[in-house]
Amino acid sequence: MKDLVRQIDLLPSPESELQECLRRYTLLERLAMRMDAARWLLLGGTGSVAVGYLTITYYETIMSAIMTMIKIL
């Protein structure tokens, strides 16, 4: 029985410093994942807008280049 009590006493308490650090680390890890997702969404959206703008702006040039390539083939 004494061995069991000793082992229970060695268990970390629920609010130990290690558990607090692990909780903080988990929260920071989740925040980093969310920031990465937002960054990639912003970069992807910006890239799509840029490609769309260039396509609309240079539509005639793109179409004439495509037609020229078709004629060559």
mmCIF file of the C-alpha atoms, coordinates in Angstrom:
data_MODEL
# 
_entry.id   MODEL 
# 
loop_
_atom_site.group_PDB 
_atom_site.id 
_atom_site.type_symbol 
_atom_site.label_atom_id 
_atom_site.label_alt_id 
_atom_site.label_comp_id 
_atom_site.label_asym_id 
_atom_site.label_entity_id 
_atom_site.label_seq_id 
_atom_site.pdbx_PDB_ins_code 
_atom_site.Cartn_x 
_atom_site.Cartn_y 
_atom_site.Cartn_z 
_atom_site.occupancy 
_atom_site.B_iso_or_equiv 
_atom_site.pdbx_formal_charge 
_atom_site.auth_seq_id 
_atom_site.auth_comp_id 
_atom_site.auth_asym_id 
_atom_site.auth_atom_id 
_atom_site.pdbx_PDB_model_num 
ATOM 1  C CA . MET A 1 1  ? 0.000  0.000  0.000   1.00 0.00 ? 1  MET A CA 1 
ATOM 2  C CA . LYS A 1 2  ? 2.868  2.356  0.797   1.00 0.00 ? 2  LYS A CA 1 
ATOM 3  C CA . ASP A 1 3  ? 4.272  1.822  -2.684  1.00 0.00 ? 3  ASP A CA 1 
ATOM 4  C CA . LEU A 1 4  ? 0.939  2.749  -4.260  1.00 0.00 ? 4  LEU A CA 1 
ATOM 5  C CA . VAL A 1 5  ? 0.686  5.949  -2.196  1.00 0.00 ? 5  VAL A CA 1 
ATOM 6  C CA . ARG A 1 6  ? 4.275  6.849  -3.123  1.00 0.00 ? 6  ARG A CA 1 
ATOM 7  C CA . GLN A 1 7  ? 3.531  6.366  -6.831  1.00 0.00 ? 7  GLN A CA 1 
ATOM 8  C CA . ILE A 1 8  ? 0.390  8.490  -6.584  1.00 0.00 ? 8  ILE A CA 1 
ATOM 9  C CA . ASP A 1 9  ? 2.390  11.226 -4.858  1.00 0.00 ? 9  ASP A CA 1 
ATOM 10 C CA . LEU A 1 10 ? 4.908  11.173 -7.714  1.00 0.00 ? 10 LEU A CA 1 
ATOM 11 C CA . LEU A 1 11 ? 2.224  11.849 -10.333 1.00 0.00 ? 11 LEU A CA 1 
ATOM 12 C CA . PRO A 1 12 ? 2.177  15.467 -11.537 1.00 0.00 ? 12 PRO A CA 1 
ATOM 13 C CA . SER A 1 13 ? -0.584 17.624 -10.196 1.00 0.00 ? 13 SER A CA 1 
ATOM 14 C CA . PRO A 1 14 ? -3.196 18.864 -12.713 1.00 0.00 ? 14 PRO A CA 1 
ATOM 15 C CA . GLU A 1 15 ? -1.854 22.412 -12.618 1.00 0.00 ? 15 GLU A CA 1 
ATOM 16 C CA . SER A 1 16 ? 1.829  21.594 -12.712 1.00 0.00 ? 16 SER A CA 1 
ATOM 17 C CA . GLU A 1 17 ? 4.275  23.817 -14.566 1.00 0.00 ? 17 GLU A CA 1 
ATOM 18 C CA . LEU A 1 18 ? 4.940  21.146 -17.182 1.00 0.00 ? 18 LEU A CA 1 
ATOM 19 C CA . GLN A 1 19 ? 1.268  20.742 -17.994 1.00 0.00 ? 19 GLN A CA 1 
ATOM 20 C CA . GLU A 1 20 ? 0.868  24.522 -18.233 1.00 0.00 ? 20 GLU A CA 1 
ATOM 21 C CA . CYS A 1 21 ? 3.783  24.674 -20.685 1.00 0.00 ? 21 CYS A CA 1 
ATOM 22 C CA . LEU A 1 22 ? 2.301  21.838 -22.737 1.00 0.00 ? 22 LEU A CA 1 
ATOM 23 C CA . ARG A 1 23 ? -1.078 23.580 -22.838 1.00 0.00 ? 23 ARG A CA 1 
ATOM 24 C CA . ARG A 1 24 ? 0.546  26.844 -23.941 1.00 0.00 ? 24 ARG A CA 1 
ATOM 25 C CA . TYR A 1 25 ? 2.585  24.989 -26.577 1.00 0.00 ? 25 TYR A CA 1 
ATOM 26 C CA . THR A 1 26 ? -0.563 23.321 -27.926 1.00 0.00 ? 26 THR A CA 1 
ATOM 27 C CA . LEU A 1 27 ? -2.345 26.665 -28.171 1.00 0.00 ? 27 LEU A CA 1 
ATOM 28 C CA . LEU A 1 28 ? 0.607  28.260 -29.955 1.00 0.00 ? 28 LEU A CA 1 
ATOM 29 C CA . GLU A 1 29 ? 0.824  25.305 -32.339 1.00 0.00 ? 29 GLU A CA 1 
ATOM 30 C CA . ARG A 1 30 ? -2.865 25.693 -33.228 1.00 0.00 ? 30 ARG A CA 1 
ATOM 31 C CA . LEU A 1 31 ? -2.370 29.427 -33.757 1.00 0.00 ? 31 LEU A CA 1 
ATOM 32 C CA . ALA A 1 32 ? 0.591  28.768 -36.062 1.00 0.00 ? 32 ALA A CA 1 
ATOM 33 C CA . MET A 1 33 ? -1.456 26.297 -38.129 1.00 0.00 ? 33 MET A CA 1 
ATOM 34 C CA . ARG A 1 34 ? -4.281 28.826 -38.495 1.00 0.00 ? 34 ARG A CA 1 
ATOM 35 C CA . MET A 1 35 ? -1.851 31.554 -39.491 1.00 0.00 ? 35 MET A CA 1 
ATOM 36 C CA . ASP A 1 36 ? -0.300 29.252 -42.112 1.00 0.00 ? 36 ASP A CA 1 
ATOM 37 C CA . ALA A 1 37 ? -3.735 28.453 -43.540 1.00 0.00 ? 37 ALA A CA 1 
ATOM 38 C CA . ALA A 1 38 ? -4.652 32.150 -43.711 1.00 0.00 ? 38 ALA A CA 1 
ATOM 39 C CA . ARG A 1 39 ? -1.334 32.978 -45.377 1.00 0.00 ? 39 ARG A CA 1 
ATOM 40 C CA . TRP A 1 40 ? -1.788 30.337 -48.058 1.00 0.00 ? 40 TRP A CA 1 
ATOM 41 C CA . LEU A 1 41 ? -5.368 31.430 -48.683 1.00 0.00 ? 41 LEU A CA 1 
ATOM 42 C CA . LEU A 1 42 ? -4.227 35.035 -49.083 1.00 0.00 ? 42 LEU A CA 1 
ATOM 43 C CA . LEU A 1 43 ? -1.359 34.087 -51.392 1.00 0.00 ? 43 LEU A CA 1 
ATOM 44 C CA . GLY A 1 44 ? -3.557 31.787 -53.443 1.00 0.00 ? 44 GLY A CA 1 
ATOM 45 C CA . GLY A 1 45 ? -6.301 34.387 -53.713 1.00 0.00 ? 45 GLY A CA 1 
ATOM 46 C CA . THR A 1 46 ? -3.844 37.098 -54.691 1.00 0.00 ? 46 THR A CA 1 
ATOM 47 C CA . GLY A 1 47 ? -2.317 34.863 -57.337 1.00 0.00 ? 47 GLY A CA 1 
ATOM 48 C CA . SER A 1 48 ? -5.731 34.017 -58.771 1.00 0.00 ? 48 SER A CA 1 
ATOM 49 C CA . VAL A 1 49 ? -6.702 37.694 -58.930 1.00 0.00 ? 49 VAL A CA 1 
ATOM 50 C CA . ALA A 1 50 ? -3.415 38.565 -60.643 1.00 0.00 ? 50 ALA A CA 1 
ATOM 51 C CA . VAL A 1 51 ? -3.808 35.803 -63.242 1.00 0.00 ? 51 VAL A CA 1 
ATOM 52 C CA . GLY A 1 52 ? -7.416 36.824 -63.864 1.00 0.00 ? 52 GLY A CA 1 
ATOM 53 C CA . TYR A 1 53 ? -6.459 40.471 -64.275 1.00 0.00 ? 53 TYR A CA 1 
ATOM 54 C CA . LEU A 1 54 ? -3.650 39.634 -66.700 1.00 0.00 ? 54 LEU A CA 1 
ATOM 55 C CA . THR A 1 55 ? -5.917 37.309 -68.683 1.00 0.00 ? 55 THR A CA 1 
ATOM 56 C CA . ILE A 1 56 ? -8.599 39.971 -69.053 1.00 0.00 ? 56 ILE A CA 1 
ATOM 57 C CA . THR A 1 57 ? -6.084 42.724 -69.801 1.00 0.00 ? 57 THR A CA 1 
ATOM 58 C CA . TYR A 1 58 ? -4.155 40.783 -72.449 1.00 0.00 ? 58 TYR A CA 1 
ATOM 59 C CA . TYR A 1 59 ? -7.055 38.726 -73.824 1.00 0.00 ? 59 TYR A CA 1 
ATOM 60 C CA . GLU A 1 60 ? -6.461 39.723 -77.453 1.00 0.00 ? 60 GLU A CA 1 
ATOM 61 C CA . THR A 1 61 ? -2.745 39.003 -77.263 1.00 0.00 ? 61 THR A CA 1 
ATOM 62 C CA . ILE A 1 62 ? -3.345 35.620 -75.653 1.00 0.00 ? 62 ILE A CA 1 
ATOM 63 C CA . MET A 1 63 ? -5.998 34.664 -78.213 1.00 0.00 ? 63 MET A CA 1 
ATOM 64 C CA . SER A 1 64 ? -3.835 35.722 -81.170 1.00 0.00 ? 64 SER A CA 1 
ATOM 65 C CA . ALA A 1 65 ? -0.904 33.701 -79.764 1.00 0.00 ? 65 ALA A CA 1 
ATOM 66 C CA . ILE A 1 66 ? -3.160 30.647 -79.363 1.00 0.00 ? 66 ILE A CA 1 
ATOM 67 C CA . MET A 1 67 ? -4.496 31.018 -82.905 1.00 0.00 ? 67 MET A CA 1 
ATOM 68 C CA . THR A 1 68 ? -0.950 31.341 -84.250 1.00 0.00 ? 68 THR A CA 1 
ATOM 69 C CA . MET A 1 69 ? 0.077  28.164 -82.416 1.00 0.00 ? 69 MET A CA 1 
ATOM 70 C CA . ILE A 1 70 ? -2.968 26.326 -83.819 1.00 0.00 ? 70 ILE A CA 1 
ATOM 71 C CA . LYS A 1 71 ? -2.093 27.427 -87.364 1.00 0.00 ? 71 LYS A CA 1 
ATOM 72 C CA . ILE A 1 72 ? 1.486  26.208 -86.938 1.00 0.00 ? 72 ILE A CA 1 
ATOM 73 C CA . LEU A 1 73 ? 0.347  22.771 -85.794 1.00 0.00 ? 73 LEU A CA 1 
# 
